[in-house]
């Protein structure tokens, strides 16, 4: 299809008589049935479970979740100290607020309960199939359907079996950080003590605090210095006899995000800015004063959406952050200053994922904690041997060593002409605006390649990615298409944009990061190429001209979807026949004020561009 557009089985030749045309025997809003399958029931899948039934008339929706509960990574992760490392008020759906967070950085169990509460409020369990793992998906070109194989326990016997489902639209909502892996260390599984991966830790119906009671006289090793390790160390330090943190690389620890704004908004003494638990009085105020809550949340969102320039090379904010973070780390490590020399990096702030790590540096300075930067040679039956020959006996080892960030999926997704998406995504993944891939019609992604954020709200981005998929599905249904597929040239052009963007950012500097599939150098595949607000603008209004389409009906006329010239309510004399006079269809414009108007910002006055 040169230039893209609508695919037909035949085309009229110039000068020939047009084929006879018969109107459709349906109203313009008598939409054809449509089936959607969503893979995953974390934040993305839950959002999809809310928005698809809200926006798509008569949709048949199924959400397959491999785990035993909703929440995605927040259901599966239960390690000691698990918490959100951005402000809780910025880590919730825009339309579903929680007013009783116990802390600025919400504990994992609260986030897990929040997600379950949202699922219950919107009655999503009727769509969600727990313990159902998608193992294969293949597009049927002739039918325009996705065939999805799902492994589940048999309802009667419990034995594993595979079933098949079909859908018009497939939405992947599995996330980039969902498949953890053991580190490649010699002798890892020879260890005779307790061995845990942070992402695989299972307290078996207990709290992690209850499990940790058995470790009070134990020696515990934590391998890693990523986000999980920075939470594990301060959580375990006061509960164990001895803790050893094995650190291969270096990392920046941020001055806690928005901590000054946090203290100011709550009317606290700035000296108490790092006491992140809300008092009972503050929680009551959040609950009972909607305006205060709204202003608090809005101010924090504004704060985190003001940090983008710190991710660009050489900007004043980047240099300022580097100076402030270094000063903060040196100050907190004053008791053991040699750790600062081993931990503070030479690469820019945010080259690796940035986290505040509340309590981590303080824990390193405690007498029962050792910080070890000598490389690990191997793990023995009794503990860890270092490259210099030293050996530390241990009772418990936690590997906080991250996830598979290769974007090689654990199951096959087969598109047109038998193309496996894992092959398409070698040597690195490609996409269109991080939501679609050419060769995979009627498939949309949330948290696919280049979907993470270095600053700003990830949850807002998730919502907009899901709404993009919803809008595409609405177009597919409304205009009676069999398929909608992004053009290869649109994917190519976006790929060029991604390649051109990141060299000006700190993310392309030399540092080992999951943003670059765990490599020190190379393609940035984990982050959106721009700010969060930039992403929201890009996704708000889809460029439908970047897609190819196939008609669902045998009639060779692109306007067949207009039907018989009427709406269902007119035809049946039922329902609302003046809907355009009420919200959300009624759009009352504001009366212009006499103040100068700024067309750039849509506000009364213009501020100079930053």
N, C-alpha and C positions, 0 to 999 in steps of 0.2 A: 504494500500500500504506500506508494510514494507520497510523502507529505502527510501520511496518517489519515485518520478519518474513519468512516464507517465501511466495514467489510460487507460486500454483497456476493451472492453466488453468481450473479450475472449483472451486466451493465447494459443500459440502452445505448445504441450507437447513434451518432449524430445523424439527424435527418430521418430516423426511423420513427414510426408512430409510437407514442408512449403506451405502455401496457395499461389495460383497463384497471381502474382503481375502485375498490369497494371500501366504504367506511368500516372501521372496527365496530363490533357489536357490544361495546363496553363504554362506560363513562370515563372521562379523563381521570377521575380519581377512584376508579375501581381497579386498584392495583393488583398485579399478579402476586400470588404467594411467593415468599422468599425465605430461604433457610440460611441461617448464619451459624457457623461453628467458631467458637473462641477457644484457644488453647491457653489455659492458665487462669487462675482465680486469685491473683494478687491485686494490687491497686489497679492495674490496667484492665484485668478481666472483670473486676467488680464495677469499674466505670462503664465498661462495655455492657454489662448486665443491666445497668440503669439506663443508659442512653439509647441502645438499640430498640427496646420496647417503647420507649418514650417517643422516638422519632420515626420509626419505620412501621407503617400500618400493617397489622397482621403478621409481624415477623415471627418465625419459628426459630427460637434461639436455644442453643445448647453450649454450655461452658464446661469443658473437660479439664479437671484438675487431678494431677497424679497423686497429690498428698491427701492426707486424711482430714484436712481442714482448709478453710480459706485463709488468704493472707500472703501466699507466695513465700518470699524470703523471710517475712515476719512470722510466718507459721513454722517454717523449718528451722530457723535459727533460735537457739535457746541458751547460748553460751553465757557464762558468768559475766555480768556487767553490760549485757546487750542493751543498747540505747540508740536513739536517733542522734546523729552528730550535727544536725542543723536544728534550729528552734522548732519545737513541736507545733507552734502556731503557724509555721510555714510548711509543715509536713502533714497537711490534711487537704481533703478535697475542697475546692473553692466554694461549693454549694452545701457542704455538710460539715459544719463547725462542731468542735468539741470544746466545751467551756471549762472542763475540770481536769485538764492535764495536771499531773502532780509535780512536774518539773519542766524547766526550760528545755532540757534535752530529755524527751520522754523515754521512759524505760520500754524495752521491747514488748513485755506483756501488755502494756497499755495500748500500744499501737496495734498489736494482734487483736485485742478486744475491740478497739475502735473499728477495725475492718469487719469483724464479725457483726458488730452492732449495725454497721451500714448495710451489710448483706441482709440482715434480718429486717431492718426498717423497710427496705425496698423489695422484700420478699424474693430475694434472688435464689434461694435454695431450690426453687422450682425449676431453675435453669441449670444449676450447677450439679455436676456429677463428680463426687469425690472418689478418690482411689481409682480414677480412670486415666490411664496414661496413653497419650497419643504416641503411636509407634511408627506410623507411616501415613503420608498424605500424597495423593496423586491427582492431578488435574485431568479430567476427561474432556478433550477438546471438542468432540462431536456433540456432547450433551451440555457442555458449559458447566460442569459440576465438579466439585472436589469430593473425592472418595477418601475417607479418613478411617484408618484402622486404629482401634482402641483396645488396650489391654486392661482387663478389670477382673476382680474376683467374681466368680459365678454367684448370683444372689442366693442360690439354694445350697451349693456345696462349698463355696469359698475357694474352689480351685481356680487358678488363673485361666482365663479364656480371652480370645480376641473377637471383637464384634466390628462391624463396619457401619459407618454412617455416611450420609451424603449431604452436601450443602452447596448453595450458590456462591456463598462468600466464606472465605477462611480468614480469620484474624489471629495472628500469632501474638501472644501477650506473655511471653515466657521470660523476658528480661535477660540482660547480659550477664548478671551475677547470680546465676541460679544453679550452676553445676560446680561444686567444689572438688578439689583434687588434692591428693597427698603430695607432699614435696618429694622430690627425687633425691633422697638421702640414703646412702648405703646402710643396710641393716635396720631400716625403720621398723619393720614388723617383727624383728627379733626381740624387741623390748618386752620384758616380762611384767612391767608395771602397767598402770592405766595409760592408754594411748587414745587421745581424742583429736579430731579436727574441730576447730571452733565451729564450723558450719554444720558438723555432724554430731555435735554434743547432744545427747538425749538424757534428760534428767528423770525419765521414766515416771511421769505423773507427779514428780516432786518439783519444788522450786530449786534453782541452782544453789541457793543459800543452804537448803537442807542437805543437798549432796555434798557441799563443801565442808559440812561439819566433820566429815570423815577425813578431811585433809589437814586438820589443824596441827598435826604433828608430822606432816609430810613435807618432802622436798619436791617442788613443782618447777618444771621448765616450760617456758613459753617461747616458741620459735616464731619470730616475725616482728615487724614494726609497722604494719599497716593498720587500717582502721580497727579491725577486730582485736589485734594485740594491744592497741592503745586503750581499749576498754577492759580487756582481760586482766592486764597487769594491776591497775589500781583496784579492781574488784577482788582479786585473789590475795593481794599483798597482806591485808590485815587478817586473813583467814588461814594462812599456812605458816609453817615453821620457817621455810626458806623458799625464795622464788628467784629463779635465774632467767633473765630475758636474753635470748640469743638473737642478735641483730646483725644482719648481713649488710644492709644498706643504710642510707641516711634519709632523714625526712624533716620537713618543716612542721612544727606545731603552731597552729594559728592562735593568736589572741582570740579567745572565744567569740564566735560570730555574734555581732550585735549586742555584746555584753554591756557596753556603756548605755546603749539605747534601752536595753532591758532594765537596768537599774534606774535610769531617768524616768522611764514610763511608769515604773512601780513606785517612784518616790523614795527609792532606797539610797542609802549612803553609797557612793561609788566604790568605797573600800570593800563593800560586801557584794560587788558585782559578780564574783565567782561562786557565790552561794546560789546554786541553780534550782533548789527546791522552792516551790511556791508555798507560802504560808497558808494556813487555813483561811485567814482573813482575805488574802489575795484571791484564792480560789472562789470564795464566796462572792467577791466583787466581780470576778469574771462571770459567774453564774447569773448574778442579779442585776448587773449593769451592762445591758447590751451595747450601749454607746461606748463605754470604756473598753469593752472587749473588742469591738469593731476597730476602734482607733489604735489599740495595742497591736492587733494583727496587721492592720494596714501599714503602720509605721515599721514593723519588722520586715514585711514584704518589700516595702520601699527601700529599706536598708540593704537587704541582700540583693536587690536588683540594681544597686548602685556600685557594685564591685567589679563590673566586667572589665574596666580598663586595667585592673590589676593583673589580668591574665594576658596582657599584651606586653611584648618585650620593651623594656626601657622606659615605660611610662612612669610619671611621678608616683602614681599609686602603687605600682609594682615595687619601685625602689623604697618607698616609704614602708610598705608591708615588710619588705626584707629586713629593714633596719629595726622596726618595732618587734618583729617576731624573734630576731636574733637576741635583742636586748631582753625580751621576756624569757627566752629559753635559758640564757646565761644566768639570769637572776634566779630562776627557779632551780637551777642545777648548781647553785653556789656551794652546797655541801659536798658535791662530787664534781668539781669543775672539769675533770678529765672526760666525763661523759659528753659534755658539750662539744669537745673537740672531735669526738667520734660520731656524734649524732647530727650536728648542724651541717647541712649540705652546702655545696658550692653552686648547685643549679638554682634557678629562680624559684620563688614561691609559686606554688600551684602546678609546677611541672609534674609532680606526682599528686594524687588526690589529696586535697588539703582537709585536715580535720583539727578541731581544737584539742581533742584528747584530754578532757578535764580530769585532773588528778594523776595523769601518767608521769609527768616529770617529778611531781612530789613523791610518788611511790618509788621511783628509781632511787631517790635519796634516802629511803628508809634503810635501817641497818640490816634487815633480813632480805634485802634485794641486791643481787649482783647483775651488772650489765656487762654482757660478754660480746665483743665484736670480732673476736678471733673466729675464722671460719670453722664450721662443723666438718669433721672428717667423716664420722660415721656414728650411728646409734648402736649401742651395745645392749646386751640383755639387762644391764643394770643402770644405764644412763647414756650420757653423751660424751664422746671423745672429740677433742678439738684437733685442728691441724698441727698445733704445737705439741701434741702428745698429752696435754692435760685431760683429766677425766672427772666428770661430776656425776656422782650417784644421784639418781632421781627416782621418785615413786610415781609421779604423774607427769606426762608430757602433753602439752597442748600445741598443736601445729596450727598457727594462725597465718597460713601461707596462701590464702586466696583461692581463686576460682579459675576455671577454664575460660579464658577470655579470647579464644581463637575465633569465635563466631562460627565454629563448626558444630552444627546441631547434632544432638544424640539420636536423632531419627531422620528418616529421609523425607524431604519434601520435593516432589517431582513435578515439574511444570511442563510446558510445551516441549514436544519432541524428545521426551524422556530426560530432560535436563534436571540434574540433581542440584539443589541450591548450594550444597556444600562444595560442589565442583565450580559452580558459578562464583562462589566466594573464595576462590583461591587465586592469587596468594593473599588477597585481603577482600573483605566484603565491600560490595558496591550497592547503591540504592538510589532512589529518587526521593529527596527530602526526608530520607530515613523511614519512609512509610511504604514504599512500593519497590518492586524489582521487575525489570522487563523479562518476559518469558514466563511469568507467574501471574496469569490473569486472575482477577477477582480475589486477590490476596493482599492483605494490608497488615502492617506491623505496628506494634507499640513497643518502644524500647528496643528497636532493631539497631543496626549499625549507625554510629554517629548520632545517638539519641541522648547520651548523658549530658549533664550540665556542669560546668566548672564553677559557676556562680548562678544564683537565682533559684527559682522554684522548679524542681523536677516534677512535682505533682501537677502543676499547671501545664507543663509540656505533655505529660501523659494524657491529660484531659483533651488537649487539642489534637493529639495524634488519634485518639479514639474518635473524636468528632469528625476528623478527616475521613476515617473509615466509614462512619455513619453517613456522611454526606455522599460519599461515593456509592454506598449501597442504596441510598435514596434515589440517586440518579439512575442507577442500574434498574431499580424497580419502576420508577416513574416513567422513564423513557423507553422501557421495554427492551433493554439490551440483554443479550446473552453473556457478553463479556466486556470488561473494561480493563485495559492493559496499558501500562505506561510505555511510551515509545523509547526504543533503545537510545535515540539521539538525546532525549531528555535526561536519561540516566548518565550518558556520557558528559553532557554539559554540567550536570550537578557534580559529577566526579571531578571535573576540571576546577569547579569552584572550590570544592573541598581541598584539593591539592594546592590551590593558590592561597587559601585562607590561612592554613595553619602555620606556615613559615613565619608569619608575623606574630605568632602567639608563643607563650612560654612552653606550651605543651610539646612543641617540636624540639626543645632543647634536650640534651643528653641526660636522661634519667630513666631508670627502669619503672615502667608504669603499665597498669592494665589498659590505660588509654591507647597504648601501642601494642596490644596483645602480649604484654609482659616483657617487651623488649626495651632496651635502652634507647634505640633509635629506630626510625621507620615510620610507617604510615599511622596517623592518628585515626583510629576507628571507633573509639568509645564516646567521643564528644560531638555535640552539635557544633558546626562551624560558624560560631557567632554567639551572641548573648541569648539568654532565655527569652527576653522580650522580642528579640529578632526572630527567634523560632516561632513564637506565637503569631507574629505578624505574617510570617511566611506560610503558615498552615491555615490561617483564618479563611482565606479565599482561594480555593483550589483552582489551578490553571487546567481546566478540563481539555484545553487544546493540546496538552502534553500527553494525551491518551489516545489510543486506538479503541475502536468499538466494533462489536459484532451484534447484529440485530437478532432478537429472540424469535420473532415471528417470520413466517415464510413470505410475507408481503414485502416487496422491495420498494418501500417508501419510508423515508426517515421520519415522516410526520404521522405515521400510523398510530402513535401513542396518543394523539389528540382524540381518538375514539369517535364517538357519535355526536360530538358537539355539545354535550351537556355534562353536568355533575350529577352524582348519585342522589343528592338531596333534592335536586330539581326533578329528577326523573321519578322519584318515589314520593315526593312532597313530604319528606320527613327531615328531621334534624335542623340544623342552623342554616338558614339561607341568607343571613346578613352578617356572616362571620367577620367580614372586613371592617365592621364597626366596633370590634372589641379586641382587647389584647390577646395574643401577641401581634395580631395583624395590624391593629390600629397604631400608627406611628405619629404622635403629635409633636410637631417641631417646636423647639423653644423659640420664644419671642426674642429677637436680637436686642441686646442692651445698647446703651449709648457709648459704652467703653470701646476702646480699640480692640479689634478682633484679630486673633492670630490663626491664620489658616494652617500653619505648620503643626501646632500643638492642639488645635481645637479648644483653646482656652482664651479667656478675655484678653490677656496680654502675652506678649512673647518675651521669653528669656533668651539671652544669647545662647547659641549652640555650644555644648561643652567641647 
